[in-house]
Amino acid sequence: MTEESGEVSRADGGPPSHDGLTSQRQDHESPSAIVERGWRYHHIGIPTTVPREDETYLEELGLHVSGFGSSPYGIEWMRFEPDSPISELVRTVPHIAFEVESIEEALAGKEVLTWPNSPSDGVRVAMIIHNGAPIELIEFRK
């Protein structure tokens, strides 16, 4: 990290970033959250208003989910009740989810939308915002 700019230098000599992740990448390269942080793709959550046959209702979240268990690509459809406590951003903008080793480490220096919580036994989640997009972080107790 350079003291003047707060930028983080890359070991491979690539362009520095302001949040510890690479700001530019080549077409053939994976995102730096995967390459540099070791985050693993988990799913993409897509808000919808259309009911689906295989929905599961999560009453405490006012949320109907479907597709996660059957999609070979990790697509999860999310249909929200009008009184859902989930943030408006997550209810209206698709999010990508990454599995991380430590939510606390992953949250360091990020804009937090939803602080860590446990939606089910052995699972912790949090949401951050990057460039206006929600990003879900998931930690599994192994």
C-alpha positions as CSV (number, residue, x, y, z in Angstrom):
1,M,0.0,0.0,0.0
2,T,1.3,3.4,-0.8
3,E,1.0,6.0,1.9
4,E,0.1,8.9,-0.3
5,S,-2.7,7.3,-2.3
6,G,-4.0,4.5,-0.1
7,E,-3.7,2.2,-3.2
8,V,-2.8,-1.5,-2.8
9,S,-0.1,-2.8,-5.1
10,R,-0.4,-6.2,-6.7
11,A,2.3,-8.8,-6.4
12,D,2.1,-9.5,-10.2
13,G,2.7,-5.8,-11.0
14,G,-0.8,-5.2,-12.3
15,P,-2.6,-2.0,-11.7
16,P,-3.2,-0.9,-8.1
17,S,-6.6,-0.7,-6.5
18,H,-8.2,1.5,-3.8
19,D,-10.0,-1.4,-2.0
20,G,-7.4,-4.1,-2.1
21,L,-8.9,-5.6,-5.3
22,T,-7.6,-5.1,-8.8
23,S,-9.4,-2.2,-10.6
24,Q,-8.7,-3.5,-14.2
25,R,-8.5,-7.1,-15.5
26,Q,-8.0,-8.7,-18.9
27,D,-10.9,-10.4,-20.7
28,H,-9.5,-13.9,-19.9
29,E,-9.0,-13.2,-16.2
30,S,-11.3,-14.1,-13.3
31,P,-12.4,-11.3,-11.0
32,S,-9.9,-10.3,-8.4
33,A,-12.3,-11.3,-5.5
34,I,-11.7,-14.8,-6.7
35,V,-8.1,-14.6,-7.7
36,E,-6.7,-12.4,-5.0
37,R,-9.1,-13.0,-2.1
38,G,-10.0,-16.6,-2.7
39,W,-13.7,-16.0,-2.6
40,R,-15.7,-18.8,-4.3
41,Y,-18.8,-18.2,-6.5
42,H,-21.9,-19.6,-4.7
43,H,-25.0,-18.3,-6.5
44,I,-26.7,-15.3,-8.2
45,G,-29.9,-14.1,-6.6
46,I,-32.4,-12.6,-9.0
47,P,-35.5,-10.7,-7.8
48,T,-38.7,-11.5,-9.5
49,T,-42.4,-10.8,-9.1
50,V,-43.5,-14.0,-10.9
51,P,-44.5,-17.0,-8.6
52,R,-42.6,-20.2,-9.5
53,E,-43.7,-23.8,-8.9
54,D,-40.9,-24.9,-6.7
55,E,-40.8,-21.9,-4.3
56,T,-39.9,-22.3,-0.6
57,Y,-41.3,-19.6,1.7
58,L,-39.1,-18.1,4.3
59,E,-41.6,-16.4,6.6
60,E,-39.1,-14.5,8.8
61,L,-37.8,-12.8,5.6
62,G,-41.0,-12.4,3.7
63,L,-39.3,-14.2,0.9
64,H,-40.1,-17.0,-1.6
65,V,-37.0,-18.6,-3.1
66,S,-36.7,-21.1,-5.9
67,G,-34.2,-22.6,-8.2
68,F,-31.2,-22.7,-6.0
69,G,-31.2,-26.5,-5.4
70,S,-31.9,-27.4,-9.0
71,S,-30.0,-24.8,-11.0
72,P,-26.7,-26.2,-12.4
73,Y,-25.5,-22.5,-12.5
74,G,-26.5,-21.4,-9.0
75,I,-29.5,-19.3,-10.0
76,E,-31.8,-18.4,-7.2
77,W,-35.1,-16.6,-7.9
78,M,-36.3,-14.4,-5.0
79,R,-39.9,-13.1,-4.8
80,F,-40.6,-10.7,-1.9
81,E,-43.7,-10.0,0.1
82,P,-44.5,-6.3,0.3
83,D,-43.6,-6.2,4.0
84,S,-40.3,-8.1,3.7
85,P,-37.6,-6.7,6.0
86,I,-35.0,-7.2,3.2
87,S,-33.4,-4.0,1.9
88,E,-34.9,-2.4,-1.1
89,L,-31.6,-2.7,-3.0
90,V,-31.6,-6.5,-2.6
91,R,-35.3,-6.6,-3.5
92,T,-34.7,-4.8,-6.8
93,V,-31.2,-5.5,-8.0
94,P,-29.7,-9.0,-8.6
95,H,-26.9,-10.0,-6.3
96,I,-23.9,-12.3,-6.6
97,A,-22.9,-14.5,-3.6
98,F,-19.5,-15.6,-2.7
99,E,-18.4,-18.2,-0.1
100,V,-15.7,-16.8,2.1
101,E,-13.5,-18.2,4.9
102,S,-14.2,-15.4,7.3
103,I,-17.0,-12.9,7.0
104,E,-15.2,-10.5,9.4
105,E,-12.1,-10.4,7.2
106,A,-14.2,-10.1,4.0
107,L,-16.1,-7.1,5.5
108,A,-13.0,-5.2,6.3
109,G,-13.0,-1.8,4.5
110,K,-16.3,-2.6,2.7
111,E,-19.6,-0.7,2.7
112,V,-21.9,-3.0,4.7
113,L,-25.5,-3.3,3.7
114,T,-26.5,-6.1,6.1
115,W,-24.3,-7.1,9.0
116,P,-23.5,-10.8,9.7
117,N,-26.5,-12.9,10.7
118,S,-27.3,-16.6,10.7
119,P,-30.3,-17.6,8.5
120,S,-29.8,-21.3,9.3
121,D,-27.6,-23.5,11.4
122,G,-24.0,-23.4,10.4
123,V,-24.4,-20.6,8.0
124,R,-23.5,-16.9,8.4
125,V,-24.3,-14.2,5.8
126,A,-23.7,-10.5,5.3
127,M,-24.3,-8.1,2.4
128,I,-22.0,-5.5,1.1
129,I,-22.4,-2.9,-1.7
130,H,-19.9,-2.4,-4.5
131,N,-20.5,0.2,-7.1
132,G,-24.2,0.2,-6.4
133,A,-24.6,-3.6,-6.5
134,P,-25.4,-5.9,-3.6
135,I,-22.8,-8.7,-2.9
136,E,-23.6,-11.5,-0.5
137,L,-20.9,-13.1,1.6
138,I,-21.5,-16.5,3.0
139,E,-19.5,-18.4,5.6
140,F,-20.1,-22.1,6.4
141,R,-19.0,-23.6,9.6
142,K,-17.2,-26.7,8.6
